[in-house]
């Protein structure tokens, strides 16, 4: 088995960040959510301040405190991965090293956002990070948010660096890029981990060999996702498809009215299923409307997640 998969598993869950009524981070609810996820075995590893955790809307200090809370609460029961990508290389290095200080061994690092670097700029960014930290780095490609695609050839160059160990690809943008990443890295680092980061692309990327899924939907569908991986591994493609369709329907509903980040609808949906108060998404994300929640709630009922 791939070393990364052996250590972190197939389901990496990017934690929702709870807020109180003033949009302040609620660290107590964060700990409660982590406890719920561990007790119900909904994932294999926890990711702090990923896209689902609204990392770009959090301050540096909030992100560090969320890491501290996750490490303390998980207490070794599930591995903790830190999302440490920032707009600048300098801040990315600083945040990654804070994670290392807290005992976190692997960081998920998104491409720098807003400034749209070239492929050479991306290579230099990640190379500088790799050389400045003891952490293992999982590259995070999500062009729909950062504005640039991390090309396969760039990933190939980066895979040659000893502590760049894998890539998470938001596969809905480039549905076959997982295959490109495999082809680009297999002779450079046969153990390079390639994960899909888009719930609705779970089946198409499993077929391409994606080793796991970074899934915000696992807050609700962790057991089903685990069962899909098992069914596919056993050759029961029909079973995998039957389990996948409800997840697909739910995830599509969180993108109503052109929402790109699903959090405004995903958060109240998770609240309904878990009973844990998470609060609305942080501004400038507009809260879910009654009409949107009616659609998503109806789907949750139809697929047996709500009474």
C-alpha positions in Angstrom: 0.0 0.0 0.0 1.1 3.6 -0.6 2.8 5.0 2.5 0.7 8.1 2.6 -2.5 6.1 2.4 -1.3 3.7 5.0 -0.7 6.6 7.4 -3.6 8.9 6.6 -6.2 6.7 5.1 -8.6 7.2 2.2 -11.0 9.8 3.7 -9.4 13.1 4.6 -12.0 15.4 6.1 -11.6 19.2 5.9 -13.2 20.4 9.1 -15.9 23.1 9.1 -15.0 26.1 11.2 -17.8 27.0 13.7 -18.6 30.6 14.5 -20.7 32.3 17.2 -23.3 35.0 16.5 -20.5 37.6 16.0 -18.6 35.5 13.4 -15.9 34.8 16.0 -14.4 31.3 15.9 -16.1 28.9 18.4 -13.2 26.7 19.4 -15.5 24.7 21.9 -17.8 23.7 19.1 -14.8 22.9 16.9 -13.7 20.4 19.6 -17.2 19.1 19.8 -17.4 18.5 16.1 -14.0 16.7 16.1 -15.2 14.5 18.9 -18.4 13.7 17.0 -16.4 12.8 13.8 -14.0 10.6 15.7 -16.7 8.8 17.8 -18.7 8.1 14.6 -15.6 7.1 12.6 -16.6 9.3 9.7 -13.0 9.9 8.4 -9.5 8.6 8.5 -7.7 12.0 9.0 -8.7 15.5 9.9 -7.7 18.6 8.0 -7.6 22.0 9.8 -8.3 25.2 7.8 -8.8 23.8 4.4 -11.3 25.3 1.9 -14.2 23.8 3.7 -12.8 25.4 6.9 -12.9 28.8 5.1 -9.1 29.2 5.5 -9.0 32.4 3.3 -11.5 34.1 5.7 -9.5 33.3 8.8 -6.6 35.2 10.4 -3.2 33.7 10.9 -3.7 33.5 14.6 -7.1 31.9 14.3 -5.7 29.2 12.0 -2.9 28.4 14.5 -5.4 28.2 17.4 -7.6 25.9 15.3 -4.6 23.6 14.7 -3.9 23.6 18.5 -7.5 22.7 19.2 -7.6 19.9 16.7 -4.3 18.3 17.9 -5.4 18.5 21.5 -8.9 17.1 20.8 -7.9 14.4 18.4 -5.2 13.3 20.9 -3.6 10.9 18.5 -6.9 9.1 17.7 -6.9 10.5 14.1 -4.0 12.1 12.3 -4.3 15.9 11.9 -3.2 17.6 8.7 -2.9 21.4 8.6 -4.0 23.5 5.7 -1.3 26.1 5.6 -1.5 27.7 2.2 -1.5 31.6 2.1 -1.2 34.2 -0.6 2.5 34.8 -0.1 5.4 32.3 0.1 6.6 34.1 3.3 3.4 33.6 5.2 2.9 30.1 3.9 6.3 29.2 5.3 5.5 30.8 8.6 2.2 29.1 9.0 3.6 25.7 8.0 6.3 26.0 10.6 3.7 26.9 13.2 2.0 23.6 12.4 5.3 21.7 12.7 5.8 23.3 16.1 2.4 21.8 17.2 3.5 18.4 16.2 1.7 18.2 12.8 3.8 16.2 10.3 1.9 16.9 7.0 0.5 20.1 5.6 -1.9 20.5 2.7 -0.8 23.6 0.9 -3.0 25.4 -1.7 -1.5 27.3 -4.6 -1.1 31.0 -3.7 -4.3 32.8 -4.4 -5.2 36.1 -5.9 -1.7 36.8 -7.5 -1.9 34.1 -10.3 1.8 33.1 -10.5 3.3 31.4 -13.6 4.2 27.7 -13.4 7.8 28.7 -12.6 6.4 30.9 -9.8 4.4 28.0 -8.5 7.5 25.7 -8.6 9.6 28.3 -6.8 6.9 28.8 -4.2 6.6 25.1 -3.3 10.4 24.5 -3.5 11.1 27.4 -1.1 8.5 26.0 1.3 9.9 22.4 1.1 13.4 23.7 1.8 12.2 25.9 4.7 10.2 23.3 6.7 10.4 19.8 8.1 6.8 19.1 7.2 5.7 16.8 4.5 3.8 18.8 1.9 0.7 17.7 -0.1 0.2 20.1 -3.0 -3.4 21.4 -3.3 -4.6 22.3 -6.8 -7.9 24.2 -6.9 -7.8 26.5 -9.9 -11.5 27.6 -9.6 -10.4 29.5 -6.4 -6.8 30.5 -7.0 -7.0 31.3 -10.7 -4.1 29.0 -11.9 -3.9 25.3 -12.6 -0.9 23.4 -11.2 0.2 21.6 -14.4 1.3 18.0 -14.5 4.8 18.9 -15.5 5.2 21.3 -12.5 3.9 18.5 -10.2 6.5 16.2 -11.8 9.3 18.7 -10.9 8.0 19.1 -7.4 7.6 15.4 -6.8 11.4 15.1 -7.1 11.7 17.0 -3.8 11.8 14.6 -0.8 9.2 16.2 1.4 6.6 16.9 -1.3 4.7 13.7 -1.0 1.4 14.1 -2.9 -1.2 16.2 -4.5 -4.9 16.9 -4.0 -6.7 17.8 -7.2 -10.1 19.6 -7.4 -11.0 17.3 -10.2 -14.2 18.9 -11.3 -12.3 21.5 -13.3 -10.0 19.0 -15.1 -11.7 15.6 -14.9 -8.8 13.6 -16.3 -5.9 15.5 -14.6 -5.6 12.8 -12.0 -4.4 10.5 -14.8 -2.0 13.2 -16.0 -0.5 13.5 -12.5 0.0 9.7 -12.3 1.7 9.7 -15.7 3.9 12.6 -14.8 5.1 11.3 -11.4 5.2 7.5 -11.6 8.9 7.4 -12.6 9.9 10.3 -10.3 8.3 9.0 -7.1 6.2 5.8 -7.4 4.9 6.5 -3.9 3.6 9.9 -4.7 0.0 10.2 -3.3 -2.8 11.4 -5.6 -6.1 12.4 -4.0 -9.3 13.8 -5.5 -10.7 16.8 -3.7 -14.2 17.0 -5.1 -17.0 14.8 -3.7 -18.9 14.8 -7.0 -15.9 13.4 -8.8 -15.4 10.4 -6.4 -16.3 7.7 -8.9 -14.6 9.1 -12.0 -11.4 9.6 -10.1 -11.4 6.2 -8.3 -11.5 4.7 -11.8 -8.4 6.8 -12.7 -6.6 5.5 -9.6 -7.1 8.3 -7.1 -6.0 6.9 -3.8 -8.5 8.8 -1.6 -10.8 11.7 -1.3 -10.6 15.0 0.6 -14.3 15.3 1.4 -16.3 18.0 3.1 -19.3 15.8 2.6 -17.8 13.2 4.9 -19.2 15.2 7.8 -22.4 13.5 6.7 -21.5 10.7 4.4 -18.3 9.3 5.8 -19.6 5.7 6.1 -21.0 5.8 2.6 -17.7 7.0 1.1 -15.9 4.3 2.9 -18.4 1.7 1.5 -17.9 3.1 -2.0 -14.1 2.6 -1.8 -14.7 -1.0 -0.5 -17.3 -1.8 -3.2 -15.0 -0.5 -6.0 -12.0 -2.5 -4.6 -14.2 -5.6 -4.6 -15.3 -5.0 -8.2 -18.9 -4.3 -7.2 -19.3 -1.3 -9.4 -23.1 -1.3 -9.3 -23.0 -1.1 -5.5 -20.5 1.8 -5.7 -22.8 3.7 -8.1 -25.9 3.1 -5.9 -24.0 4.5 -2.9 -22.6 7.4 -4.8 -25.8 8.9 -6.3 -27.2 10.2 -3.0 -23.9 11.9 -2.2 -23.8 13.4 -5.7 -27.4 14.7 -5.4 -26.6 16.3 -2.0 -23.4 17.9 -3.1 -24.9 19.3 -6.2 -27.6 20.9 -4.1 -25.0 22.8 -2.1 -24.0 24.7 -5.2 -27.5 26.2 -5.8 -27.7 29.7 -7.4 -24.2 29.7 -8.7 -22.5 29.1 -5.3 -18.9 28.0 -5.9 -18.0 27.4 -2.3 -20.7 25.2 -0.8 -20.3 26.3 2.8 -23.4 28.5 3.1 -25.6 25.4 2.4 -23.2 22.7 3.7 -22.9 24.2 7.2 -26.6 24.2 8.1 -27.0 20.8 6.5 -24.3 19.4 8.8 -26.0 21.1 11.7 -29.2 19.4 10.9 -27.6 15.9 10.7 -25.1 16.3 13.7 -27.1 18.6 16.0 -23.9 20.7 16.5 -24.3 24.4 16.1 -21.8 25.7 13.5 -23.3 29.1 12.7 -23.5 30.6 9.2 -20.5 31.0 6.9 -18.3 34.0 7.6 -18.9 37.2 5.5 -18.8 37.9 2.6 -20.4 34.5 2.0 -24.2 35.1 2.0 -26.2 32.7 4.2 -28.4 30.0 2.7 -31.9 31.1 1.8 -35.1 29.3 3.0 -35.6 28.2 -0.6 -32.1 26.7 -0.9 -32.4 24.9 2.4 -35.8 23.5 1.5 -34.2 21.8 -1.6 -31.2 20.4 0.4 -33.3 19.3 3.4 -35.7 17.5 1.1 -32.7 15.5 -0.4 -31.4 14.7 3.1 -34.8 13.3 4.0 -35.2 11.3 0.8 -31.8 9.6 1.2 -32.5 8.8 4.9 -30.2 11.3 6.6 -33.1 13.2 8.3 -36.4 11.9 9.8 
